[in-house]
Amino acid sequence: MRDLLLVSVFFPMLPFAFIYPWMGILLWSWVSYMSPHRLTFGFAYDMPFGMIAALTTLAGILFSREKKRLPRAPEVIFLLALWAWVTITSFFAIHSDLAWDKWQQVSKILLMTLATMMICRDAGRLRYLAWTIAGSLGFYGVKSGLDAILSGFSGSFSYPADSFIADSNDLALALDMILPVLWFMVRAATRRWARYALRVAFGLTVLGILTTYSRGGFIGLCVVLIFMFTKSRTKALSFALLLLAGVLAAFVVPDTFVSRIETIASYDQDQSAQARLKAWSLATQVALDSPIFGGGFRTFEQDVWEQYYPDTERAIVAHSIYFQTLAEHGFVGVGIFAALLIATYLGLRRVRKRATESDQTMLANLAGALQASLVGYMVAGAFLSRADFDLFYSVVAMSAAMQAVLAQSAGGEAEAAPPQPNATVGTGQMRRVSGA
């Protein structure tokens, strides 16, 4: 039944994805982040929905009459530089076959990131994209929170298998990043019932992050909430809500979670933490031995581990986006990656400032939410190996696209888009157009 329902929803949307490629970006984002096919049990489980949506969207972009031009933003330069560099390092990889297989996966993400920058250069389209991503991942946040409540925090929680959030640490990272976007949806909602529903979803998602028992996810959650508090205009109300949430959590969170979090302070006695430190040391040694090119994708294999740390238990991954990039792509690669992070953060800050000055409230709020998401990624990612995280590159794409929107509204880019469905209903403001 689920298979038929998914197919009956997905395939009728393909013509719209072809005619209006920005809708194709929404379709691809929904399939990529929610992985609805992984919730089925039959023929649809292994169908390549993401590839079909991506190819349809790219074909639509190719035949579209819209101008196809990347935004003039630093994020675009660093993204292209990163793509070029990981391609070069794949030629020198320790495990060339595994590296090129990973390169194909990463290249698909980067290609769709560039397509998003190119097509979603419109305030309304960006708003719908943010809602699509938040709704797709927020589904699992709400589900995790409800499962925790219904089971009395004693059940085991399952997430979509064979997806990018199948691991509890990855799910925690995704939910950390999506929390601020959910709050953006609360502020953008025009109906009272929608605002209440989204606030409940926000609270359940916080609970869902706790139920992953991810220490990196917990640290990311704390940083995201603090960052959102510092940027809030109603700090007194925000502080009261945070205090209430903390008190409630103290009563409902089980002792096993508290014991798990306490190991952060006693890392020297925790086996998992010690394995993480060894993984960081291995990443550093690989980079020192090959400082320019690193070891290429898939460096953390058994033979490399035994070469540096024989007769010790292997850490399968680097447990850090920074050490992962350092080991795989050397000091040059981690430099480009860090530059991309910084450029994206600064780009979002510029968007927030300029949008506020020009009374484009929606863009200002979205930029602030994405800033918090990026901070969550940079902090929680320090303990997780997700340098190729789809959601991070969506944040990069939206940052560059919003800068193009502001440049266009200021008359910096005179572009005329063909007639299309109105994507700005409910933004609560009048969107400026080129030459206004």
Buried (B, 14 or more C-beta within 10 A) or exposed (E): EBBEEBBEEBEEBBEBBBEBBBBBBBBBBBBBBBBBBBBBEEEBBEBEBBEBBBBBBBBBBEEBEBEEEBBEBBBBBBBBBBBEBBEBBBEBBBBBEBBBEBBEEBBBBBEBBBBBBBBBBBBBBBBBBBBBBBBBBBBBBBBBBEBBEEEEBEEEBEBBEEBBBBBBBBBBBBBBBBBBBBBBBBBBBEEEEEBEBBBEBBBBBBBBBBBBBBBBBBBBBBBBBEBBBEBBEEEEEBEEBBEEBEEEEEEBBBEEBEEBBEBBEEEEEBEEBBBBEBBBBBBBBBBEEBEEBBBBBBBBBEEBBEEBBEEEEBBEBBBBBBBBBBBBBBBBBBBBBBBBBEBBBBBBBBBBEBBBEBEBBBBBBBBBBBBBBBBBBBBBBBBBBBBBBBBBBBBBBBBBBBBBBBBBBEEEBEBEBEEBEEBBEEBEEEBBEBEE
